Amino acid sequence: MGLLREAVREKLEGVKEIRLREVPLKEIKEEIYRYLEQNPDSYPYDIANELRLELSLVHEALVELKKEGKAEEVE
């Protein structure tokens, strides 16, 4: 049992904590748009992690950006 605990401890030491930010949707869209200009092939998960945003909000913002013609899906 001690080896398992030690392995879990070692694994958790390497995990970084991500503190999500609360940002209005309009600001999220602007940040994502700027991010996509520099990283056009990014996936929603990558955007959420990099910008420290809730994945569901990233999806919502991307849907709106797509409707506005400012974002497109990556194949």
Backbone as a chain_set.jsonl record, in Angstrom:
{"seq": "MGLLREAVREKLEGVKEIRLREVPLKEIKEEIYRYLEQNPDSYPYDIANELRLELSLVHEALVELKKEGKAEEVE", "coords": {"N": [[0.826, -1.191, 0.0], [2.011, 1.215, 0.641], [3.702, 1.798, -1.523], [1.894, 2.434, -3.536], [0.666, 4.757, -2.523], [2.892, 6.452, -2.503], [3.443, 6.574, -5.244], [1.133, 7.859, -6.16], [1.37, 10.305, -4.799], [3.727, 11.31, -6.0], [2.824, 11.609, -8.617], [0.793, 13.535, -8.299], [2.299, 15.717, -7.475], [3.368, 16.629, -9.816], [1.238, 17.734, -11.117], [-0.28, 20.644, -12.263], [-2.069, 23.346, -10.841], [-4.934, 24.876, -12.113], [-6.375, 27.92, -12.095], [-9.483, 29.038, -12.745], [-10.848, 31.821, -14.522], [-13.329, 34.347, -14.051], [-15.005, 35.862, -16.491], [-16.648, 38.29, -18.519], [-18.737, 37.313, -21.313], [-18.38, 38.799, -23.688], [-15.769, 39.804, -23.412], [-14.405, 37.385, -23.279], [-14.803, 36.428, -25.875], [-13.295, 38.316, -27.32], [-10.709, 37.808, -26.321], [-10.365, 35.144, -27.134], [-10.534, 35.435, -29.903], [-8.207, 36.97, -30.421], [-6.33, 35.113, -29.508], [-6.721, 33.041, -31.335], [-5.82, 34.248, -33.642], [-3.082, 34.087, -33.349], [-2.768, 31.391, -32.93], [-4.042, 29.524, -34.931], [-4.896, 26.84, -35.363], [-5.954, 25.796, -33.053], [-7.652, 23.878, -30.525], [-10.791, 23.818, -28.697], [-10.334, 22.882, -26.036], [-7.595, 23.398, -25.681], [-7.596, 26.186, -25.862], [-9.197, 26.868, -23.651], [-7.59, 25.928, -21.524], [-5.211, 27.42, -21.88], [-6.102, 30.09, -21.677], [-7.286, 30.004, -19.26], [-10.084, 29.474, -18.822], [-13.523, 28.452, -18.42], [-14.461, 25.496, -20.079], [-17.005, 25.214, -21.209], [-17.789, 27.881, -21.555], [-15.913, 28.694, -23.414], [-16.703, 27.144, -25.593], [-19.257, 28.277, -26.036], [-18.546, 30.931, -26.695], [-17.055, 30.433, -29.011], [-19.022, 29.447, -30.734], [-20.525, 31.772, -31.136], [-18.541, 33.421, -32.285], [-18.099, 31.99, -34.606], [-20.597, 32.283, -35.893], [-20.417, 34.985, -36.396], [-18.515, 34.982, -38.301], [-15.872, 35.019, -37.56], [-14.427, 32.899, -36.689], [-13.588, 29.493, -37.377], [-14.238, 25.963, -37.789], [-11.787, 23.527, -36.899], [-10.344, 21.028, -38.819]], "CA": [[0.0, 0.0, 0.0], [2.899, 2.362, 0.709], [4.19, 2.112, -2.869], [0.8, 3.079, -4.264], [0.556, 6.132, -2.007], [4.061, 7.201, -2.977], [3.257, 6.805, -6.678], [0.085, 8.88, -6.294], [1.973, 11.568, -4.348], [4.643, 11.774, -7.048], [2.01, 12.034, -9.765], [0.103, 14.776, -7.948], [3.274, 16.804, -7.397], [3.594, 17.119, -11.171], [0.008, 18.32, -11.646], [-0.376, 22.065, -11.926], [-3.417, 23.826, -10.561], [-5.393, 25.931, -13.01], [-7.448, 28.719, -11.495], [-10.318, 29.594, -13.797], [-11.218, 33.221, -14.35], [-14.701, 34.711, -14.397], [-14.876, 36.967, -17.439], [-17.858, 38.444, -19.34], [-18.665, 36.637, -22.608], [-17.824, 39.709, -24.695], [-14.317, 39.818, -23.224], [-13.93, 36.048, -23.645], [-14.765, 36.376, -27.34], [-12.156, 39.12, -27.771], [-9.485, 37.079, -25.98], [-10.275, 33.962, -27.994], [-10.239, 35.906, -31.259], [-6.773, 37.31, -30.449], [-5.594, 33.864, -29.351], [-6.809, 32.291, -32.591], [-4.969, 34.907, -34.641], [-1.726, 33.581, -33.141], [-2.814, 29.921, -32.846], [-5.253, 29.234, -35.709], [-5.307, 25.434, -35.361], [-6.211, 25.406, -31.662], [-8.907, 23.233, -30.155], [-11.404, 24.474, -27.534], [-9.669, 22.469, -24.799], [-6.336, 24.143, -25.601], [-7.939, 27.59, -25.597], [-9.661, 26.943, -22.263], [-6.437, 25.774, -20.633], [-4.267, 28.527, -22.052], [-6.7, 31.343, -21.216], [-7.862, 29.728, -17.931], [-11.521, 29.71, -18.923], [-14.392, 27.267, -18.424], [-14.593, 24.939, -21.419], [-18.347, 25.503, -21.729], [-17.793, 29.276, -22.012], [-15.124, 28.733, -24.648], [-17.59, 26.624, -26.641], [-20.286, 29.288, -26.293], [-17.908, 32.051, -27.396], [-16.677, 29.984, -30.354], [-20.252, 29.39, -31.534], [-20.84, 33.147, -31.528], [-17.506, 33.885, -33.214], [-18.344, 31.312, -35.881], [-21.752, 32.957, -36.5], [-19.953, 36.301, -36.834], [-17.513, 34.781, -39.34], [-14.551, 35.312, -37.005], [-13.783, 31.635, -36.329], [-14.081, 28.342, -38.133], [-13.869, 24.691, -37.175], [-10.541, 22.904, -37.322], [-10.565, 19.638, -39.264]], "C": [[0.867, 1.249, 0.0], [3.421, 2.778, -0.659], [3.134, 2.84, -3.689], [0.644, 4.531, -3.827], [1.694, 6.998, -2.528], [3.929, 7.522, -4.463], [2.215, 7.895, -6.923], [0.632, 10.241, -5.894], [2.883, 12.155, -5.424], [3.871, 12.3, -8.254], [1.348, 13.377, -9.483], [1.057, 15.958, -7.835], [3.517, 17.421, -8.769], [2.381, 17.79, -11.793], [-0.046, 19.786, -11.256], [-1.836, 22.458, -11.764], [-3.75, 24.949, -11.534], [-6.542, 26.645, -12.322], [-8.213, 29.4, -12.618], [-10.698, 31.028, -13.466], [-12.68, 33.403, -14.705], [-14.624, 35.982, -15.223], [-16.18, 37.074, -18.225], [-17.658, 37.824, -20.731], [-18.049, 37.53, -23.688], [-16.295, 39.735, -24.62], [-13.701, 38.468, -23.603], [-13.8, 35.944, -25.161], [-13.563, 37.145, -27.879], [-10.837, 38.396, -27.504], [-9.294, 35.874, -26.89], [-9.928, 34.368, -29.418], [-8.75, 36.237, -31.389], [-5.916, 36.043, -30.346], [-5.571, 33.086, -30.665], [-6.004, 32.942, -33.713], [-3.537, 34.378, -34.557], [-1.649, 32.051, -33.196], [-4.037, 29.406, -33.603], [-5.748, 27.787, -35.663], [-5.619, 24.907, -33.963], [-7.582, 24.761, -31.496], [-9.478, 23.921, -28.914], [-10.717, 24.133, -26.209], [-8.37, 23.246, -24.598], [-6.586, 25.603, -25.236], [-8.342, 27.758, -24.133], [-8.494, 26.852, -21.287], [-5.518, 26.982, -20.696], [-4.81, 29.838, -21.482], [-7.349, 31.215, -19.836], [-9.348, 30.064, -17.886], [-12.271, 28.389, -18.846], [-14.559, 26.79, -19.867], [-15.957, 25.256, -22.021], [-18.452, 26.946, -22.228], [-16.993, 29.447, -23.295], [-15.979, 28.235, -25.804], [-18.642, 27.663, -27.026], [-19.712, 30.463, -27.089], [-17.536, 31.658, -28.821], [-17.889, 29.882, -31.274], [-20.603, 30.787, -32.025], [-19.819, 33.691, -32.52], [-17.686, 33.251, -34.594], [-19.515, 31.967, -36.609], [-21.364, 34.315, -37.066], [-18.899, 36.206, -37.939], [-16.091, 35.04, -38.869], [-13.793, 34.06, -36.574], [-14.376, 30.539, -37.194], [-13.593, 27.074, -37.457], [-12.574, 24.173, -37.763], [-10.847, 21.463, -37.689], [-9.606, 18.707, -38.575]], "O": [[0.482, 2.256, -0.594], [3.568, 3.969, -0.932], [3.451, 3.755, -4.449], [0.507, 5.427, -4.66], [1.481, 8.138, -2.942], [4.268, 8.625, -4.891], [2.395, 8.75, -7.791], [0.382, 11.232, -6.58], [2.817, 13.347, -5.721], [4.235, 13.322, -8.837], [1.345, 14.26, -10.34], [0.653, 17.095, -8.078], [3.836, 18.605, -8.871], [2.479, 18.356, -12.882], [0.117, 20.14, -10.088], [-2.715, 21.959, -12.466], [-2.948, 25.857, -11.75], [-7.563, 26.035, -12.005], [-7.668, 30.228, -13.348], [-10.85, 31.401, -12.303], [-13.211, 32.696, -15.561], [-14.231, 37.04, -14.73], [-16.769, 36.049, -18.569], [-16.545, 37.815, -21.258], [-17.274, 37.05, -24.516], [-15.616, 39.694, -25.646], [-12.612, 38.413, -24.175], [-12.803, 35.432, -25.669], [-12.887, 36.677, -28.795], [-9.953, 38.374, -28.36], [-8.187, 35.615, -27.362], [-9.114, 33.714, -30.07], [-8.105, 35.831, -32.356], [-4.896, 35.924, -31.025], [-4.54, 32.541, -31.059], [-5.557, 32.257, -34.633], [-2.862, 34.238, -35.576], [-0.591, 31.487, -33.475], [-4.973, 28.901, -32.983], [-6.93, 27.545, -35.908], [-5.554, 23.701, -33.724], [-8.529, 25.058, -32.224], [-8.732, 24.543, -28.158], [-10.542, 25.005, -25.358], [-8.073, 23.698, -23.492], [-5.88, 26.179, -24.408], [-7.883, 28.679, -23.458], [-8.423, 27.62, -20.328], [-5.099, 27.502, -19.662], [-4.066, 30.607, -20.875], [-7.893, 32.184, -19.306], [-9.808, 30.827, -17.037], [-11.722, 27.335, -19.166], [-14.776, 27.599, -20.769], [-16.056, 25.536, -23.216], [-19.133, 27.206, -23.22], [-17.352, 30.248, -24.158], [-15.982, 28.836, -26.878], [-18.885, 27.897, -28.21], [-20.33, 30.93, -28.046], [-17.684, 32.461, -29.742], [-17.796, 30.196, -32.46], [-20.939, 30.97, -33.195], [-20.19, 34.35, -33.492], [-17.455, 33.894, -35.618], [-19.44, 32.186, -37.818], [-21.904, 34.751, -38.082], [-18.444, 37.227, -38.455], [-15.197, 35.257, -39.687], [-12.643, 34.149, -36.142], [-15.504, 30.639, -37.675], [-12.658, 27.101, -36.656], [-12.291, 24.346, -38.949], [-11.533, 20.76, -36.947], [-9.636, 17.5, -38.817]]}, "num_chains": 1, "name": "protein.A"}
